[in-house]
Amino acid sequence: MKKSYAAVWFILIILINISPTHAADAHHEVKAGDSLWNIANQYDTTVEDLKGINGLQSNLILPGQKLRVPIMYKVAAGDTLWDISQAYHSSIQAIKAANGLSSDLIYIGQQIKVPPKQFTMQGQYVLMTREEFKDWLFHHTFIRNVRRIQQHHTWSPSYKNFNGSNHFTLLKGMENYHVQEMGWKNIAQHLTTFPDGKVAVSRPFNMDPEGTIGKKANTAGLAIENVGNFDKGHDDMSEEQRETIVYITALLSLKFGLTPSIDTITYHHWWDLETGERVLDQSEEHGVKTCPGTGFFGGNSTKSAKNNFYPLVVRKMQKISRKME
């Protein structure tokens, strides 16, 4: 009897281990000499699909970078398209389209292609949740060393300009202003956060930011623009956006090995607009902006950053690190 129970448990363990609910995403680690075209051919997909499922802004890939790729999956007893789609970061619609399926019916032993779900993109912009950004960030490799995270608020557009679905319209508007009015090469910021908690990769990370903060701050800098006017008496930051700002700042600090301080997480307010020098709290003697706002996490002073913002980022870094262990 004991042998029978042991055999049953052994079979159950095997079934659990091969169940799609316990599957991991399929990844291709980029090696020297790889190109998107070669990888696409290897996995029977297209360059555009690879860019979409990995949130790639260009064809540039670097050794060590991990790309999600389609897999071939053999249907097992009890499988449904829903189970498989959830296990492999895909969708029922994507699986049906990739395999020419007209219904949700699948059978045991059937070989089906499972393409990962695509990011929401428009042009260079990649719009995502903060959890999707975590996945995006830690699967990417960058050629630029980031030593300073900049915090900004847009002032305009503000909350009154956001309708819940016009993320790309606002991004394109900022890009047009930065290029046509300011004479910059692209949108200034690398990341943009929105009142609903979404975050958009904007300017490519491998480019220094552009902006009135100055060359010294921009060198090895990474700029975050938070949509809203966070000067006191104007927009009250939503809880979703607040959480996203803390979360992505923590993720970036972990990714680039930064310890939160006035040297690694900086506010636009601390930099002279004319000289580009850092003046910290000596704003009376210099031309400075209020950015990221006099109400940004309690204020825009170094004291406020040290007492209010940095501790939140540190705690979030610790929490993320524990989950990643």
PyMOL commands that set and color helices and strands:
alter all, ss='L'
color gray80, all
select helices_A, chain A and resi 2-18+20-22+36-42+47-54+81-87+92-99+130-139+159-161+167-181+215-218+239-255+268-270+283-285+296-298+302-324
alter helices_A, ss='H'
color red, helices_A
select strands_A, chain A and resi 27-29+66-68+71-74+111-114+120-122+125-128+148-153+191-193+199-201+221-226+265-267
alter strands_A, ss='S'
color yellow, strands_A
deselect
rebuild
show_as cartoon
